[in-house]
Each structure stands twice: as C-alpha cells, then as structure tokens.
Amino acid sequence: MTKRKITDTLNLKFEPFDRYGSVTPGMSWHNISFNKESGYGTYISKLNPGTKTIPHTHLGFEEFLILEGELKLL
C-alpha cells in the first residue's frame, strides 16, 4: 500500500523559519515532509519582500516553485 500525504494549501500553518539555528526574519515555512536528521524534505515557504537567507550549502539539489514575486540568486 502506498502512503500518501495530502497538503491543503488553503489551510496551512506556517512556523517561523529556524532551520539554521535562529529565526530568519521575514521567512516562515510549512513542513510537508522535512526530516531534520537527513536535511531532506519538502516544505512550503513564505518570504516577505527583501528577505534574505543566511549563506548555506546543500548536499543535494534545491527546487523552487515561485507563486508570486521573484527569487534573486546572488
């Protein structure tokens, strides 16, 4: 039997984004399947205009689906 998780995007609970040890101002996320031990997963994030994340690295790939606004990579 396949396990399935359905995420209702109209009723999400967002938490302050604190993945790197402290809260990133202007950023929040909804955990769909994120695993802290592996560092992998899927989540929905919200960033206020002008929000910047701290420099960090990834062991794998990173994907974005932008619903509104734009993402500037430096």
C-alpha positions in Angstrom: 0.0 0.0 0.0 1.3 3.5 -0.9 1.5 6.1 1.8 0.1 9.4 0.8 0.1 12.8 2.4 -2.3 15.5 1.1 -1.5 19.1 1.8 -4.4 21.6 1.8 -2.7 24.8 0.6 -5.7 26.8 1.6 -5.3 25.9 5.3 -1.6 25.8 6.1 0.0 26.5 9.4 3.3 28.4 8.9 6.0 28.5 11.5 9.0 30.9 11.8 11.9 29.5 9.6 14.6 28.4 12.0 16.4 25.7 10.0 19.9 27.2 10.5 19.8 27.7 14.3 17.9 31.0 14.6 14.8 32.5 13.1 15.3 34.1 9.7 13.4 37.5 9.8 10.6 37.7 7.2 10.6 33.9 6.5 8.2 31.2 7.5 7.6 27.6 6.4 5.1 24.8 6.4 6.7 21.4 6.8 5.3 18.8 4.4 7.9 16.1 4.8 11.1 17.7 6.1 13.4 15.4 8.1 15.9 17.2 10.4 18.3 14.3 10.6 18.7 13.9 6.9 18.2 17.5 5.9 15.9 16.4 3.1 12.2 17.0 2.6 9.6 19.1 1.1 8.2 22.3 2.5 6.3 25.4 1.5 8.0 28.7 2.4 6.8 32.3 2.5 9.3 35.2 2.3 8.4 38.8 2.7 9.8 41.2 0.1 13.5 41.8 0.6 14.0 38.7 2.9 17.5 37.2 2.7 18.6 33.8 3.9 22.0 33.2 5.6 24.7 31.7 3.4 24.4 27.9 3.5 25.2 24.8 1.4 23.2 21.8 0.2 24.2 18.2 0.0 21.7 17.7 -2.9 19.6 19.8 -5.2 17.1 22.5 -4.3 13.9 23.3 -6.2 11.7 26.4 -6.1 8.1 26.9 -7.3 7.5 30.7 -7.2 3.8 31.6 -6.9 4.2 35.3 -6.5 7.2 37.7 -6.7 10.7 36.7 -7.7 13.8 35.0 -6.3 17.1 36.7 -6.8 20.2 34.4 -6.5 23.4 36.1 -5.6 
